[in-house]
């Protein structure tokens, strides 16, 4: 199998039946590529690896280091499996979402501005306690968020594609939106979810509510969100934007009521270790003749 870094080679070489070979993105593939059955693109791969596929005649599995697969769905060669790194980054992104909500409710950015200006800006703030958070996306990340939220004496309501025990279906979303203080978006980017947070979605949220996007930028209609932020009716926390990276002249930079980070929710210490632990498990399944647990199926 082909791996993009030395750490991955060291981890995957210990998996029974696996020979891990280092390749360097942007450079010619090593001679062993002709025999490779598994290809691991680098994390947050920004360019299409189609030219790499053409050099891998025996390729059977593309194993991602990211939970998001939107750049790869429908792009891998016919008959080649695609597996995500679901389970590696959910805890980190959930942690970011908790931190973003705390920063907004407890007004940490405003207090930091006052500190720099040497102003003792004592005032009462809001709190995360007793808040109701609607989580749109009931996979690993949604569950990780709920587990972290409840110790703050707040509650999470999960919404998935279809209803199941403890999870509401997407058809219930319009009725649930007005009943929650914040909405966390953690769905994969697909044709179905692109633009799902539109003007109607935002209008259904109550005054003063917070939209938190930990998914992908195109899930949210940027213009519709800007209109709500500019009016002061809603607030937001974004780790992802559309477009991304955000151009210097974009109005989101100066939008009121916005907490913004540059797509770093999953980028923290230990992410490499957690990613390759999942990859090793997936590759071990594959080497044993089983299907990977995080196999992408259908429309993702």
LOMIRO-855716 format. One record per atom (N, C-alpha, C): x, y, z; residue in three letters. Coordinates in steps of 0.2 Angstrom, whole numbers, padded with zeros to 4 digits, always signed. Layout:
<recs>
XYZAla
...
</recs>
This chain:
<recs>
+0004-0006+0000Unk
+0000+0000+0000Unk
+0004+0006+0000Unk
+0002+0012-0003Unk
+0005+0018-0003Unk
+0003+0023+0002Unk
+0008+0026+0006Unk
+0006+0030+0012Unk
+0010+0037+0011Unk
+0007+0042+0013Unk
+0010+0049+0011Unk
+0015+0051+0016Unk
+0017+0048+0022Unk
+0021+0050+0027Unk
+0025+0045+0031Unk
+0030+0046+0034Unk
+0034+0041+0037Unk
+0030+0038+0043Unk
+0026+0043+0047Unk
+0023+0040+0053Unk
+0018+0035+0051Unk
+0014+0036+0045Unk
+0010+0031+0043Unk
+0013+0024+0041Unk
+0019+0025+0038Unk
+0023+0019+0036Unk
+0024+0015+0042Unk
+0026+0018+0047Unk
+0028+0015+0054Unk
+0022+0011+0057Unk
+0017+0015+0057Unk
+0011+0012+0060Unk
+0008+0006+0056Unk
+0007+0007+0049Unk
+0004+0002+0045Unk
+0009-0004+0043Unk
+0015-0003+0044Unk
+0020-0009+0043Unk
+0019-0014+0048Unk
+0016-0013+0054Unk
+0014-0017+0059Unk
+0008-0021+0058Unk
+0004-0020+0053Unk
-0002-0023+0052Unk
+0000-0030+0048Unk
-0003-0035+0050Unk
-0002-0042+0047Unk
-0004-0041+0039Unk
+0001-0044+0035Unk
-0001-0044+0028Unk
+0000-0038+0024Unk
+0002-0033+0027Unk
+0003-0026+0024Unk
+0010-0024+0023Unk
+0012-0022+0017Unk
+0018-0019+0016Unk
+0017-0011+0014Unk
+0019-0007+0019Unk
+0018+0000+0018Unk
+0024+0004+0014Unk
+0023+0007+0009Unk
+0028+0011+0005Unk
+0026+0018+0005Unk
+0031+0022+0007Unk
+0031+0029+0007Unk
+0031+0032+0000Unk
+0026+0037-0002Unk
+0027+0041-0008Unk
+0026+0048-0006Unk
+0029+0052-0010Unk
+0029+0059-0009Unk
+0025+0063-0014Unk
+0019+0066-0011Unk
+0015+0069-0016Unk
+0018+0074-0020Unk
+0017+0074-0027Unk
+0020+0079-0032Unk
+0026+0076-0035Unk
+0029+0070-0032Unk
+0034+0067-0035Unk
+0032+0060-0038Unk
+0037+0058-0043Unk
+0035+0051-0046Unk
+0034+0046-0041Unk
+0029+0041-0042Unk
+0028+0036-0037Unk
+0034+0031-0037Unk
+0035+0028-0032Unk
+0040+0023-0032Unk
+0038+0017-0036Unk
+0043+0013-0038Unk
+0042+0007-0042Unk
+0037+0002-0039Unk
+0036+0002-0033Unk
+0032-0003-0029Unk
+0024-0001-0031Unk
+0023+0005-0033Unk
+0016+0007-0034Unk
+0013+0002-0039Unk
+0016-0001-0044Unk
+0013-0005-0049Unk
+0009-0011-0045Unk
+0011-0013-0039Unk
+0008-0018-0035Unk
+0004-0016-0030Unk
+0003-0010-0029Unk
-0001-0007-0023Unk
-0008-0008-0024Unk
-0011-0011-0019Unk
-0019-0012-0019Unk
-0022-0007-0015Unk
-0019-0003-0010Unk
-0022+0002-0006Unk
-0018+0009-0007Unk
-0021+0014-0008Unk
-0019+0021-0008Unk
-0021+0025-0003Unk
-0017+0029+0001Unk
-0019+0033+0006Unk
-0017+0040+0004Unk
-0022+0044+0002Unk
-0021+0051+0000Unk
-0019+0055+0006Unk
-0015+0061+0005Unk
-0013+0065+0011Unk
-0019+0068+0014Unk
-0018+0070+0020Unk
-0024+0073+0024Unk
-0026+0080+0020Unk
-0032+0081+0020Unk
-0035+0087+0017Unk
-0032+0088+0010Unk
-0032+0083+0006Unk
-0029+0083-0001Unk
-0033+0088-0005Unk
-0029+0093-0007Unk
-0032+0099-0011Unk
-0032+0098-0018Unk
-0029+0093-0021Unk
-0029+0092-0028Unk
-0032+0085-0030Unk
-0034+0084-0036Unk
-0037+0077-0038Unk
-0031+0072-0039Unk
-0032+0066-0036Unk
-0026+0062-0037Unk
-0028+0057-0043Unk
-0032+0060-0048Unk
-0033+0055-0054Unk
-0027+0053-0057Unk
-0022+0058-0058Unk
-0016+0056-0061Unk
-0012+0050-0057Unk
-0013+0049-0051Unk
-0010+0044-0047Unk
-0014+0037-0048Unk
-0021+0038-0049Unk
-0024+0032-0050Unk
-0022+0028-0056Unk
-0020+0032-0061Unk
-0018+0029-0068Unk
-0012+0025-0067Unk
-0008+0026-0062Unk
-0002+0023-0061Unk
-0002+0017-0056Unk
-0009+0015-0054Unk
-0010+0010-0049Unk
-0014+0005-0052Unk
-0012+0001-0056Unk
-0016-0004-0060Unk
-0019-0009-0056Unk
-0017-0011-0050Unk
-0020-0016-0045Unk
-0024-0013-0039Unk
-0025-0006-0040Unk
-0028-0003-0034Unk
-0035-0006-0033Unk
-0037-0007-0026Unk
-0043-0009-0024Unk
-0046-0005-0019Unk
-0042-0001-0015Unk
-0045+0003-0010Unk
-0042+0010-0009Unk
-0046+0015-0009Unk
-0043+0022-0007Unk
-0045+0023+0000Unk
-0040+0023+0005Unk
-0042+0024+0012Unk
-0040+0031+0014Unk
-0045+0035+0016Unk
-0044+0042+0017Unk
-0042+0043+0025Unk
-0038+0049+0026Unk
-0036+0051+0032Unk
-0041+0056+0035Unk
-0046+0058+0031Unk
-0051+0063+0033Unk
-0058+0059+0034Unk
-0063+0062+0038Unk
-0069+0059+0038Unk
-0073+0062+0032Unk
-0072+0067+0029Unk
-0075+0070+0024Unk
-0073+0067+0017Unk
-0077+0065+0013Unk
-0075+0061+0007Unk
-0078+0065+0000Unk
-0080+0071+0001Unk
-0084+0074-0005Unk
-0079+0075-0011Unk
-0073+0076-0010Unk
-0068+0076-0015Unk
-0067+0070-0019Unk
-0069+0064-0016Unk
-0067+0058-0019Unk
-0073+0054-0021Unk
-0079+0055-0018Unk
-0085+0051-0020Unk
-0086+0052-0028Unk
-0087+0047-0031Unk
-0088+0047-0039Unk
-0082+0049-0043Unk
-0076+0049-0039Unk
-0070+0051-0043Unk
-0065+0045-0043Unk
-0066+0040-0039Unk
-0061+0034-0039Unk
-0063+0030-0044Unk
-0058+0026-0047Unk
-0059+0022-0053Unk
-0065+0017-0051Unk
-0068+0015-0056Unk
-0074+0010-0056Unk
-0071+0003-0052Unk
-0075+0001-0047Unk
-0073-0005-0044Unk
-0069-0004-0038Unk
-0066+0002-0037Unk
-0061+0003-0032Unk
-0066+0005-0025Unk
-0064+0003-0020Unk
-0068+0004-0014Unk
-0065+0011-0011Unk
-0069+0015-0007Unk
-0067+0021-0004Unk
-0070+0021+0003Unk
-0065+0022+0008Unk
-0066+0021+0015Unk
-0064+0028+0018Unk
-0068+0030+0023Unk
-0066+0037+0026Unk
-0062+0035+0033Unk
-0061+0041+0036Unk
-0057+0040+0043Unk
-0062+0042+0049Unk
-0068+0040+0048Unk
-0073+0042+0053Unk
-0071+0039+0059Unk
-0072+0043+0065Unk
-0070+0041+0071Unk
-0063+0044+0074Unk
-0059+0047+0069Unk
-0053+0050+0071Unk
-0054+0057+0073Unk
-0058+0061+0070Unk
-0058+0068+0071Unk
-0065+0070+0074Unk
-0069+0066+0076Unk
-0075+0068+0079Unk
-0075+0071+0085Unk
-0070+0068+0090Unk
-0069+0071+0096Unk
-0066+0078+0096Unk
-0061+0079+0091Unk
-0058+0086+0091Unk
-0063+0091+0088Unk
-0067+0089+0083Unk
-0072+0094+0081Unk
-0078+0095+0086Unk
-0080+0090+0089Unk
-0085+0091+0095Unk
-0082+0096+0100Unk
-0076+0095+0102Unk
-0072+0100+0107Unk
-0072+0107+0104Unk
-0071+0108+0098Unk
-0071+0114+0095Unk
-0078+0117+0095Unk
-0083+0114+0094Unk
-0090+0116+0094Unk
-0092+0118+0101Unk
-0090+0114+0106Unk
-0091+0116+0113Unk
-0087+0123+0115Unk
-0081+0123+0112Unk
-0077+0129+0114Unk
-0080+0135+0110Unk
-0082+0134+0104Unk
-0085+0140+0101Unk
-0092+0143+0104Unk
-0096+0138+0106Unk
-0102+0140+0110Unk
-0100+0144+0116Unk
-0095+0141+0120Unk
-0093+0144+0126Unk
-0090+0151+0125Unk
-0087+0152+0120Unk
-0084+0158+0118Unk
-0089+0163+0116Unk
-0094+0161+0113Unk
-0100+0166+0111Unk
-0104+0168+0117Unk
-0106+0162+0121Unk
-0111+0164+0127Unk
-0107+0167+0132Unk
-0101+0166+0134Unk
-0097+0169+0139Unk
-0093+0175+0137Unk
-0094+0177+0130Unk
-0091+0183+0127Unk
-0084+0184+0128Unk
-0080+0178+0127Unk
-0073+0178+0128Unk
-0069+0183+0123Unk
-0071+0183+0116Unk
-0068+0188+0112Unk
-0069+0195+0114Unk
-0075+0197+0117Unk
-0076+0204+0119Unk
-0071+0205+0125Unk
-0071+0201+0130Unk
-0066+0202+0135Unk
-0059+0202+0133Unk
-0057+0198+0128Unk
-0050+0199+0126Unk
-0049+0206+0123Unk
-0054+0208+0119Unk
-0053+0215+0116Unk
-0052+0220+0122Unk
-0056+0220+0127Unk
-0056+0224+0133Unk
-0049+0223+0137Unk
-0046+0217+0137Unk
-0040+0216+0140Unk
-0034+0220+0136Unk
-0035+0220+0130Unk
-0030+0223+0126Unk
-0030+0231+0126Unk
-0036+0233+0127Unk
-0038+0240+0128Unk
-0037+0242+0136Unk
-0035+0238+0140Unk
-0035+0239+0147Unk
-0041+0242+0150Unk
-0047+0239+0148Unk
-0053+0241+0151Unk
-0056+0235+0155Unk
-0058+0237+0161Unk
-0061+0232+0166Unk
-0068+0232+0164Unk
-0070+0227+0159Unk
-0077+0227+0157Unk
-0081+0222+0160Unk
-0083+0224+0167Unk
-0087+0219+0170Unk
-0094+0219+0168Unk
-0097+0214+0166Unk
-0104+0213+0165Unk
-0106+0206+0165Unk
-0113+0205+0166Unk
-0115+0198+0166Unk
-0116+0195+0159Unk
-0114+0189+0158Unk
-0115+0186+0151Unk
-0120+0180+0151Unk
-0121+0178+0145Unk
-0125+0172+0145Unk
-0121+0166+0147Unk
-0124+0160+0147Unk
-0121+0154+0149Unk
-0123+0148+0144Unk
-0119+0143+0144Unk
-0121+0137+0140Unk
-0126+0132+0144Unk
-0126+0133+0150Unk
-0130+0129+0155Unk
-0138+0130+0152Unk
-0141+0125+0152Unk
-0148+0125+0151Unk
-0150+0126+0143Unk
-0145+0126+0139Unk
-0146+0128+0132Unk
-0148+0121+0129Unk
-0152+0122+0124Unk
-0155+0116+0119Unk
-0151+0117+0113Unk
-0147+0112+0111Unk
-0143+0112+0105Unk
-0146+0107+0100Unk
-0148+0109+0094Unk
-0150+0104+0089Unk
-0144+0102+0085Unk
-0143+0096+0084Unk
-0137+0093+0081Unk
-0139+0090+0074Unk
-0138+0093+0069Unk
-0140+0090+0062Unk
-0134+0086+0059Unk
-0135+0080+0060Unk
-0129+0075+0058Unk
-0128+0070+0064Unk
-0131+0064+0064Unk
-0131+0060+0070Unk
-0126+0054+0069Unk
-0120+0056+0066Unk
-0115+0051+0066Unk
-0110+0051+0072Unk
-0104+0049+0071Unk
-0099+0049+0076Unk
-0098+0056+0079Unk
-0098+0061+0075Unk
-0096+0068+0077Unk
-0102+0070+0082Unk
-0108+0069+0079Unk
-0114+0071+0083Unk
-0115+0068+0090Unk
-0113+0061+0090Unk
-0113+0058+0096Unk
-0107+0060+0101Unk
-0101+0062+0098Unk
-0096+0064+0102Unk
-0098+0071+0105Unk
-0101+0075+0101Unk
-0103+0082+0104Unk
-0108+0081+0109Unk
-0113+0077+0109Unk
-0118+0076+0114Unk
-0115+0074+0120Unk
-0110+0069+0120Unk
-0107+0067+0126Unk
-0103+0072+0130Unk
-0100+0077+0126Unk
-0096+0082+0129Unk
-0101+0088+0131Unk
-0107+0089+0128Unk
-0111+0094+0130Unk
-0115+0093+0136Unk
-0117+0087+0138Unk
-0121+0086+0143Unk
-0118+0087+0150Unk
-0112+0087+0151Unk
-0109+0089+0157Unk
-0109+0096+0159Unk
-0111+0100+0154Unk
-0112+0107+0154Unk
-0119+0109+0156Unk
-0123+0104+0158Unk
-0130+0104+0160Unk
-0134+0107+0154Unk
-0132+0106+0148Unk
-0136+0107+0142Unk
-0138+0101+0138Unk
-0143+0102+0134Unk
-0145+0096+0131Unk
-0145+0096+0123Unk
-0144+0090+0120Unk
-0143+0089+0113Unk
-0148+0085+0110Unk
-0151+0088+0104Unk
-0156+0084+0101Unk
-0153+0082+0094Unk
-0152+0076+0092Unk
-0149+0073+0086Unk
-0154+0072+0081Unk
-0152+0074+0075Unk
-0156+0073+0069Unk
-0152+0070+0063Unk
-0154+0064+0061Unk
-0151+0060+0056Unk
-0155+0060+0049Unk
-0152+0057+0044Unk
-0156+0056+0038Unk
-0163+0053+0039Unk
-0163+0048+0043Unk
-0169+0044+0045Unk
-0169+0043+0052Unk
-0175+0043+0055Unk
-0177+0043+0062Unk
-0175+0036+0065Unk
-0172+0035+0071Unk
-0171+0029+0074Unk
-0171+0031+0082Unk
-0169+0026+0086Unk
-0170+0027+0093Unk
-0165+0032+0095Unk
-0168+0038+0098Unk
-0164+0043+0100Unk
-0162+0048+0095Unk
-0164+0047+0089Unk
-0162+0052+0083Unk
-0169+0053+0079Unk
-0170+0060+0078Unk
-0175+0062+0074Unk
-0173+0062+0067Unk
-0178+0061+0062Unk
-0177+0061+0055Unk
-0177+0068+0052Unk
-0174+0069+0047Unk
-0174+0076+0043Unk
-0180+0079+0042Unk
-0185+0075+0041Unk
-0192+0077+0040Unk
-0195+0081+0046Unk
-0192+0080+0052Unk
-0194+0084+0058Unk
-0190+0090+0059Unk
-0185+0092+0055Unk
-0181+0098+0056Unk
-0185+0104+0056Unk
-0190+0106+0052Unk
-0193+0112+0052Unk
-0197+0113+0059Unk
-0199+0108+0062Unk
-0203+0109+0068Unk
-0198+0109+0074Unk
-0192+0107+0073Unk
-0187+0107+0079Unk
-0183+0113+0079Unk
-0182+0116+0073Unk
-0178+0122+0073Unk
-0180+0128+0078Unk
-0186+0130+0078Unk
-0188+0135+0082Unk
-0188+0134+0090Unk
-0187+0127+0092Unk
-0187+0125+0099Unk
-0180+0125+0102Unk
-0175+0127+0098Unk
-0168+0126+0100Unk
-0164+0133+0100Unk
-0159+0133+0105Unk
-0155+0139+0106Unk
-0149+0140+0101Unk
-0147+0134+0099Unk
-0141+0133+0094Unk
-0142+0127+0090Unk
-0139+0128+0084Unk
-0140+0122+0079Unk
-0132+0121+0077Unk
-0130+0115+0078Unk
-0124+0112+0076Unk
-0125+0108+0069Unk
-0121+0110+0064Unk
-0121+0107+0058Unk
-0115+0102+0057Unk
-0116+0096+0056Unk
-0110+0091+0056Unk
-0112+0085+0051Unk
-0115+0087+0045Unk
-0117+0083+0040Unk
-0112+0082+0035Unk
-0111+0077+0031Unk
-0106+0077+0026Unk
-0109+0081+0020Unk
-0104+0083+0016Unk
-0106+0087+0010Unk
-0108+0083+0004Unk
-0114+0083+0002Unk
-0117+0079-0003Unk
-0121+0084-0008Unk
-0124+0081-0013Unk
-0129+0085-0017Unk
-0135+0087-0013Unk
-0137+0082-0008Unk
-0143+0083-0004Unk
-0142+0089+0001Unk
-0135+0089+0004Unk
-0134+0094+0009Unk
-0131+0101+0007Unk
-0129+0101+0001Unk
-0127+0108-0002Unk
-0132+0113-0001Unk
-0131+0118+0002Unk
-0136+0124+0003Unk
-0142+0122+0007Unk
-0141+0117+0011Unk
-0147+0115+0015Unk
-0149+0120+0021Unk
-0143+0124+0023Unk
-0145+0129+0028Unk
-0146+0136+0024Unk
-0152+0136+0022Unk
-0153+0142+0017Unk
-0157+0147+0021Unk
-0160+0152+0018Unk
-0164+0158+0021Unk
-0170+0155+0025Unk
-0173+0150+0022Unk
-0179+0147+0026Unk
-0177+0143+0032Unk
-0171+0140+0032Unk
-0169+0136+0037Unk
-0167+0141+0043Unk
-0163+0146+0041Unk
-0161+0151+0046Unk
-0167+0155+0049Unk
-0172+0157+0045Unk
-0178+0160+0047Unk
-0182+0156+0052Unk
-0181+0150+0052Unk
-0185+0146+0057Unk
-0181+0145+0064Unk
-0175+0148+0064Unk
-0172+0148+0070Unk
-0174+0154+0075Unk
-0174+0153+0081Unk
-0177+0159+0085Unk
-0172+0164+0086Unk
-0175+0170+0087Unk
-0170+0176+0088Unk
-0165+0175+0093Unk
-0159+0177+0092Unk
-0153+0176+0096Unk
-0150+0169+0096Unk
-0152+0165+0092Unk
-0150+0158+0091Unk
-0143+0158+0088Unk
-0139+0153+0089Unk
-0132+0152+0086Unk
-0132+0147+0081Unk
-0129+0148+0075Unk
-0128+0143+0070Unk
-0121+0141+0071Unk
-0119+0135+0071Unk
-0112+0132+0072Unk
-0111+0127+0066Unk
-0106+0129+0062Unk
-0105+0125+0056Unk
-0098+0121+0057Unk
-0098+0115+0058Unk
-0092+0111+0059Unk
-0092+0106+0053Unk
-0096+0107+0048Unk
-0096+0102+0042Unk
-0092+0105+0036Unk
-0095+0107+0031Unk
-0091+0110+0026Unk
-0095+0117+0024Unk
-0091+0121+0021Unk
-0094+0128+0019Unk
-0100+0128+0015Unk
-0100+0124+0010Unk
-0106+0125+0005Unk
-0112+0122+0008Unk
-0112+0119+0014Unk
-0119+0117+0017Unk
-0123+0123+0019Unk
-0119+0129+0020Unk
-0123+0135+0022Unk
-0123+0140+0016Unk
-0129+0143+0015Unk
-0129+0148+0010Unk
-0126+0154+0014Unk
-0120+0156+0011Unk
-0117+0162+0014Unk
-0120+0168+0014Unk
-0124+0170+0009Unk
-0127+0176+0008Unk
-0133+0176+0013Unk
-0137+0171+0014Unk
-0142+0171+0018Unk
-0140+0171+0026Unk
-0134+0168+0027Unk
-0131+0169+0034Unk
-0129+0176+0035Unk
-0126+0179+0030Unk
-0124+0186+0031Unk
-0129+0191+0032Unk
-0135+0190+0029Unk
-0141+0194+0030Unk
-0143+0193+0037Unk
-0143+0187+0040Unk
-0146+0186+0047Unk
-0140+0189+0052Unk
-0134+0189+0051Unk
-0129+0191+0055Unk
-0129+0199+0055Unk
-0130+0202+0049Unk
-0130+0209+0048Unk
-0136+0212+0052Unk
-0141+0209+0052Unk
-0147+0211+0055Unk
-0147+0211+0063Unk
-0142+0206+0065Unk
-0141+0205+0072Unk
-0146+0200+0075Unk
-0150+0197+0071Unk
-0155+0192+0073Unk
-0152+0186+0076Unk
-0147+0183+0072Unk
-0144+0177+0073Unk
-0136+0178+0074Unk
-0133+0173+0078Unk
-0126+0173+0078Unk
-0123+0167+0075Unk
-0117+0166+0074Unk
-0114+0160+0071Unk
-0107+0159+0073Unk
-0105+0153+0073Unk
-0098+0150+0074Unk
-0096+0146+0068Unk
-0091+0148+0064Unk
-0090+0144+0058Unk
-0082+0142+0058Unk
-0081+0136+0057Unk
-0074+0133+0056Unk
-0073+0132+0048Unk
-0078+0133+0044Unk
-0078+0132+0037Unk
-0082+0137+0034Unk
-0080+0139+0028Unk
-0084+0144+0024Unk
-0084+0143+0017Unk
-0089+0146+0014Unk
-0089+0146+0006Unk
-0089+0153+0004Unk
-0084+0155+0000Unk
-0078+0151-0002Unk
-0073+0150+0004Unk
-0068+0146+0002Unk
-0063+0144+0007Unk
-0056+0143+0003Unk
-0051+0146+0006Unk
-0050+0151+0011Unk
-0054+0157+0009Unk
-0056+0160+0015Unk
-0060+0166+0014Unk
-0056+0172+0011Unk
-0058+0175+0006Unk
-0054+0181+0003Unk
-0054+0187+0008Unk
-0048+0191+0008Unk
-0047+0196+0012Unk
-0053+0201+0012Unk
-0056+0202+0006Unk
-0061+0207+0006Unk
-0068+0204+0007Unk
-0069+0198+0009Unk
-0075+0195+0010Unk
-0079+0198+0016Unk
-0085+0200+0015Unk
-0089+0203+0021Unk
-0090+0199+0027Unk
-0089+0192+0027Unk
-0089+0188+0033Unk
-0084+0190+0038Unk
-0078+0193+0036Unk
-0073+0195+0041Unk
-0075+0200+0046Unk
-0080+0204+0043Unk
-0082+0210+0048Unk
-0090+0209+0050Unk
-0092+0203+0049Unk
-0099+0202+0050Unk
-0100+0202+0058Unk
-0105+0205+0061Unk
-0106+0205+0068Unk
-0109+0199+0070Unk
-0107+0197+0077Unk
-0110+0191+0080Unk
-0107+0185+0077Unk
-0101+0185+0074Unk
-0098+0179+0071Unk
-0091+0177+0075Unk
-0091+0171+0076Unk
-0084+0168+0079Unk
-0082+0164+0073Unk
-0076+0165+0071Unk
-0073+0162+0065Unk
-0066+0159+0066Unk
-0065+0153+0064Unk
-0059+0149+0064Unk
-0057+0146+0057Unk
-0051+0146+0055Unk
-0049+0144+0048Unk
-0048+0136+0047Unk
-0054+0133+0048Unk
-0054+0125+0046Unk
-0049+0122+0051Unk
-0049+0123+0057Unk
-0045+0120+0062Unk
-0048+0115+0067Unk
-0054+0114+0066Unk
-0058+0110+0071Unk
-0055+0103+0073Unk
-0052+0100+0067Unk
-0049+0093+0068Unk
-0042+0094+0068Unk
-0039+0100+0068Unk
-0032+0100+0067Unk
-0029+0102+0074Unk
-0027+0097+0078Unk
-0024+0098+0084Unk
-0019+0092+0086Unk
-0016+0092+0091Unk
-0011+0087+0093Unk
-0014+0080+0094Unk
-0011+0075+0091Unk
-0014+0069+0092Unk
-0018+0067+0086Unk
-0019+0071+0081Unk
-0024+0070+0076Unk
-0021+0064+0071Unk
-0014+0065+0070Unk
-0011+0060+0066Unk
-0011+0053+0069Unk
-0010+0053+0075Unk
-0010+0046+0079Unk
-0017+0043+0078Unk
-0022+0047+0080Unk
-0029+0045+0079Unk
-0031+0043+0072Unk
-0029+0047+0067Unk
-0031+0045+0060Unk
-0028+0038+0058Unk
-0022+0037+0060Unk
-0019+0031+0058Unk
-0021+0025+0062Unk
-0023+0026+0068Unk
-0026+0021+0071Unk
-0033+0018+0068Unk
-0037+0023+0065Unk
-0042+0021+0061Unk
-0040+0018+0055Unk
-0035+0021+0051Unk
-0033+0018+0045Unk
-0030+0011+0046Unk
-0027+0010+0051Unk
-0024+0003+0052Unk
-0029-0002+0053Unk
-0035+0000+0057Unk
-0040-0005+0058Unk
-0044-0006+0051Unk
-0045-0001+0047Unk
-0048-0002+0041Unk
-0044-0006+0036Unk
-0037-0005+0036Unk
-0033-0009+0031Unk
-0032-0016+0034Unk
-0032-0017+0040Unk
-0032-0024+0043Unk
-0038-0028+0041Unk
-0044-0025+0041Unk
-0050-0028+0039Unk
-0050-0030+0031Unk
-0047-0025+0027Unk
-0046-0026+0020Unk
-0041-0032+0019Unk
-0036-0032+0023Unk
-0031-0037+0022Unk
-0033-0044+0024Unk
-0038-0044+0028Unk
-0041-0050+0030Unk
-0047-0053+0026Unk
-0048-0049+0021Unk
-0053-0051+0016Unk
-0060-0048+0018Unk
-0061-0043+0023Unk
-0067-0040+0025Unk
-0068-0034+0022Unk
-0074-0031+0022Unk
-0075-0024+0020Unk
-0073-0019+0025Unk
-0070-0014+0023Unk
-0069-0008+0029Unk
-0075-0006+0032Unk
-0075-0004+0038Unk
-0081-0002+0042Unk
-0083+0004+0040Unk
-0079+0009+0037Unk
-0081+0015+0035Unk
-0082+0016+0028Unk
-0084+0011+0025Unk
-0084+0011+0017Unk
-0090+0016+0015Unk
-0088+0020+0010Unk
-0093+0024+0007Unk
-0097+0021+0003Unk
-0104+0021+0004Unk
-0109+0018-0001Unk
-0113+0023-0004Unk
-0116+0021-0010Unk
-0121+0025-0013Unk
-0119+0032-0014Unk
-0124+0037-0011Unk
-0123+0044-0012Unk
-0119+0047-0006Unk
-0116+0043-0002Unk
-0113+0046+0004Unk
-0117+0049+0009Unk
</recs>
